[in-house]
Amino acid sequence: MVLPSTKMIPGVKPKKDKGTCSVCHLVFRLHSKNGLVHQHGLRAKPCLGSHQLPWSTRTLNSTCSVANESQPNSESDMIDQSQTLDASATQNPSPVRSIQHPYLSRGLLRHVPKGARSGAGHLLTKIMESILSDPAGLAGWQRLLAFGAEIFEVPLRGGRRRNLTSLVKKRVADFHDGWTTLGDASSQPDTDYPGGRRLPDSNSRRALAAAVTAKLEDGNISAAARILCSDDTPAPINEETLQLLRQKHPAPSSDRPAILRSTSSTAFQTTESMISSMIRSFPMGSAGGPDGLRPQHIAELMADPDAGPGLLKTTTAVINLLLAGTCPQELRSILFGGTLFALRKSCGGLRPIAIGYVWSRLASKCANAFAIPVSRRTLSQNNWVWAFQEVAKLRPTPPGHF
């Protein structure tokens, strides 16, 4: 059955077409009148591809103009021209867009509506099952990173009232329908909502009150008290702060030896009970990573009686993949990256804070829960042996003993 397009539905504004910028090679909306790319980039210094033809259209126009100037008159000319085009395509391949973090324009809901937890939990389970069926493929991992931004994004304010449960259920259904494209679309800025996320004024008392109120609403009273008693303030996001952070954490040297993976030992594998315990060990109101997905979201989905058991099982299997080092090479810098910002200390200097994806943090918690007790026993035994040896050196030999 063919569904009617948005243009055929009366009273519904048709969606604008999208195109690739010829400069930054990102996807943006196109103007309906002339087909030019919307303005994007910084407001004071927009991208040079703004208000220009999209990359695909520009390439097509240039190809057509060259073809009109010199049309082949024989079959041999056509063969020569096709060989020339093939050679030029090999020398100048089309730009390949690298994998990026999901783009968040407004942030995510702090809690999953109860009526939508079953559907969202089943969707996340199916995404993880696609990863388990093809761990080396990028499609499943990209859908996993796009899950939070596509399902739990805060709706726009204003207009008619919205039911959050119905909204999340609709997004779950739309995610199923657009299974092949939503993973890529969530990594691109949406020009329908210009401006993106606005950063609050770090020096205002209103920002401090908002931060304390958010922690109190999450039930984390200790975090609210720390914010009130701390003299640290967020550092401005500029080039100076970036250079200070690079000085504190410089790039690794090029001659650093590579870490060899042991092939004789097997990787540690976690269990469902440990995953359930580690999810609950996150403090209340723990922040989300670049995709905005919080540990509280996963805990609420796992607590659902319908979708929870299946989600816990597949989450354990995916975390075991990460613990075994199974992850596409192109995705490692993204999945094990994070959101970085800095606090300006009252005594001077910066304190960098990185917030990673909930999946990498969960894998780290499981690995530490296994390694810390083993390391504590090993180090304590070695310390006792070292202590006895040092005492034996300092203690004088009693008379009559050799």
N, C-alpha and C positions, 0 to 999 in steps of 0.2 A: 504494500500500500504506500502510495506517495503522499506525504504530508504537504499541505499548502505552505508556501514560503511566507515569511513575515510581510512581504509586500502585498500579498493577496488578501490579508486579513484587514478588514476595514477598521479604522480607529486606532491601529497600531502603527507607530512610527517605524519605518524600515531601518534596519541596521546598515551602517556604512561599511563599504568594502575596506579591506586591509591590504597593505602593501609593504614591501621591504625598502627601508631607507637606503639610498645609494651611497651614503657616507659611513654610517655606523652599522648598517646591515641589521637593524632591529625592525620588528613589525609594528606598524602604527596604522591608525585609521586614515582614510583618504577623504578629501573634500568631495562632496557630491557634485559640485558644479564643474570643477576642472580636473578632478582626479589627482590632485597634488597631495603630498604627504603633509599631515598636520604638523604644526610647529612643536618641537620637542627639544629636550636638553635644558640647560639652565636658562632662566628667564633673561638674565643679563647677557648671556652668550649662548644663544640657541645653536643647535646642530646645523651644520652647513647644508644638510639634506632637507631641512624644513622648507616647505612650500616649493619642493622640486618634484619631478616625476619619480615614481618608485623605481627601484633598481631593475625589476623585470621588464617594465614598460620601456625604460630607457634603453636597455639592451636590445629589445625587439625593434624599437624605432631605428636605432643605429644599424642593425642588421638589414632592415628593409631598405634604408637609404642606400646602403652599399650595393644591395641586390638590384635596385632600380638604376643605379649609375652604370653598372656593367652587367647586362644580362647575357647568359651563355647562348651562343649560336649553334653549338654542336654538342654532340654527346661527350667528346673529349674535353671541351671546355667545362662541362658540368662536372666531369670527374676531377679535373684539376682544381676547380673551385671547392668541391667537397673535401678534397685532400687538404687544401689550404685552411678551410674552416676547422677540420679535425686537428690540424697542427696547432692552430691558434687556440683552440679550446684546451689542448693539452698544456700549452705554455702558460695560458692564463685561465686556470680553472676557476669556477664560480666560488665565491667565498662561502665557507662552511661556518655556520654560527656555532660557537662553543656553548657548552652546557653552562647554565647560569642558575643562581639561586632563585627561588620563587619570588615573584614581585607582590608585595603587600601594599595596598593603597590606604587601607583603613584599620588594619589589625583584625584580630579574631575575637569571637565570642569567648568570654571567660569560662563559660560552662556550656555543655551540650544539652539542649532541651531533652527532657526525659522521653517525650513521645517520639523523638527522632534518633534515639541511641541505638535501637535495634537495626534500623536501616543503615546508619552510618557505620556501625560495627560490622555488618555483613559486607559492606562495600570495602572497608579496610581489609577484611579477611580475604576477599577475592583479589585485591591488589597484591597482597603478600603471597597468595597462591600462585599468581602469575610470576612473581620473582622466584619462587621455589622451583617452578617448572623450567625457567630459563635464567639461572643466576648470572650468566655472562651478558645477557641482553640489557640494553639501557631503558627500554620502554617501561618495564615494570618498576624500576627504581625511580624513574622520572615521575610516574604516577604516584608513587609513595611520597615523594617530596611535594607534589602538587596537591595532595589530599587536603591538608589543612587550609591552604589558601582558597581552594575551590569550594569547600563545604562549609567552613565555619567563619568566613569573612563577615565582619559587621556590616549590616545593611546601611544604606544612606539614610540620613535623617531628613525629616520633612515629608510632605505628601501624606498619603493615606496611611493608616495604621497597618502594621504587618504582624502576622503571627509567625514567631520565630520557628516553631515546630514545622509548620507548613513550608516555610522558606527552606529549611534545611532538607526536608524530604524532597522538595522539588530539585534542589541542587544535587542530591544523591541520584535522582532519576536522570537529570541532565548529564551527570558525569558518566553514567552508563551509556547514554546515547552518543556522547562525544568522546568515547573511550580512547580513540586514536589521536585526538588533537588537543585534549585539555591539558595533558602533561606538558606540551610545548607552549601553549598559550599562557599558562600561569607564570612563565618566566619572562614575559614581556610586559612592559608598562601599558596600562589601559588608558588611552587618551580620552575616554568618556568622562573620567573623573580627574581633571587636571589638578596639579599641585601635589598630589600624593599625600603622604603622611606628614603632618605638621609637627615639628619638634617644639615642645613647650619651652618657655623661657626658664632657663636654669636658675636665674637669680631671683625669681619672683616667689613670693610666699604662697601664691596660688599653686605653683607647681609642687612645692613641698607638701601642701595640704592634700593635693590630689594623690601624690605617691603614698602618703601615710594612710589615706582613706582606702586606697586600693588594697594595701596590705591588711588593713583591718577587715575589709570585706572578705578577703580570702581566709581569715582566721589566723593569720601569722602575726601575732601580737609582738613577738620578739623582734621581727624584722621592722615593724613600725617603730618600735622603740629605738632600734639602731639608727634608723633614718633621722629621727628627731634629735638624737644625741650626737650624730656625726657632723663634723665641720667640713667634710669633703663635698665638693660641688662638681657637677659634670663639666668636663673640659669642652671647649668649643670645637666643633667639627671644621677644621681648616688644615692648611698645609703645615703650619707650625706644629700642631698636635701630632700629625702623621709622622713628621720627622723625629719628634721626641720618642714616639713609640718605636720607630725603626732603630733608633739608637739604643733603646732599652732591650729590644729583641732583634738583633741584626740577622740578616739572611745567613744560612749555613755556608761554609766555605766550599769551594768547588772540589778541593782535594779530600773531602771527608770520606772515609772508607764506607762502603756500603754494608748494611746489616744483612748478614746471611741468615736465611731461614733454615731452621733445623728440619731435616727430612726424616730423622729417626724417631722423633717424639710426635705424639698426637696433640692436637690443639684441645684446650679445655672447652668442654661443652656444658652449657647451663641446663637447668631444668625449669619446668613450669612453676614449681613452688618458689624457686629463687626469683624468677621474673616477677611473679605476683608480689613477692616481698620487696623487691627493689623498686617497683613502681610506687608502692606505698611509702617507701623511705624518702622520696622527694619531699622537701618542705612544701607546706601549703602555699600556693601562689607562685610556684617556681616559674620563671619566665620561659618563653619558647625561643627556639633558635631562629634562623633566617626564614623558615616557613611559618613561624608563629605558633606551631603546634606545641601545646603545653603537656607536661606529664599528667596534669589533672584531666585533660581530655581523654588520654589513653586509659587512665584509671576508671573514669566514668563509663567508657565503652566496655571495658572488661567486666565491670560490675553488672552489666545488663544480663539478665538470666537467659535470654535467647541467643544473643550473639557473642556473649562473653567467653564461653568455653572454647569455641572455634577460634576466636581472635587470640586468646592466650596461647593456644597450640601453635598457630602460625607465627605469632610474634616470637615465640621461643625458637622456632626453626630459623627465622630470619636473623635473630641475634646470634645463633650458632654459626650462621654463614659469616657474619662479621668477625666473630671470634676466631674462625678458621682462616681469615684473610681473604675470603671470597667476595670480591667486589670489582666491578668494571674499573679498569685503569682510568678512564676518562672521568669517572664520577668520584674518585677518591678525594680529590682536593675540594669538592663541593660537600660531600657527605660528612667528611671529617673536618670541615671548616666551621665557621661560626660568625656570629655578629660581634663585632669588636667595638668597644667604646672605652673611654678613659675617665677616671675621676681625678680631679686636681686636689692633691693632699694639702692640708693646712700647713704642714711643715715644708712644703715645696715638692716639686716633682709630680709625676703622674702614676696612677695605679691602673694598669690595663685590666679590663674585664672582658672575657670572651664567653659567649653563650652558644653552645653547639646545638645540633639537632638532637631531639629527644632520643633517637635511635642510637646514635654514637654514645651519648651519655649513659643510656641504659646498658649498652655493652660494656662500657668502662666500669660501671657499678658492679656488674656481675663478675668481671675479671678481678677487680679489687677485692670483692668479697671472698673470692677463692684464694688470691695470692697473699693477702695481708696476714691471715692466721699462719700460713706456711712460712712466710718470711719471718714472722715474729718468733716462731719456735726455733727456726734455724739461727737467727741472729742472737737470740737469748742464749742458746747453747754455746755458740762461739764466744759470746761475751763472758760467760762463766769460765770457759777454758782459758781465755786471755787473762781474766782477773786472777785465777789461781796461779797462772804462770808469773804474773807480775808480783803477786804477794810472795811467791816462793823466792823470787830474786831479791826482794828487799828484806825478807826475814832471815836473821842470822842462823847459821847451822848450830844446833845444840851440841854441847860437848858429848863425845862418845858416838856421834853419828857421822857417817861418811856420805 
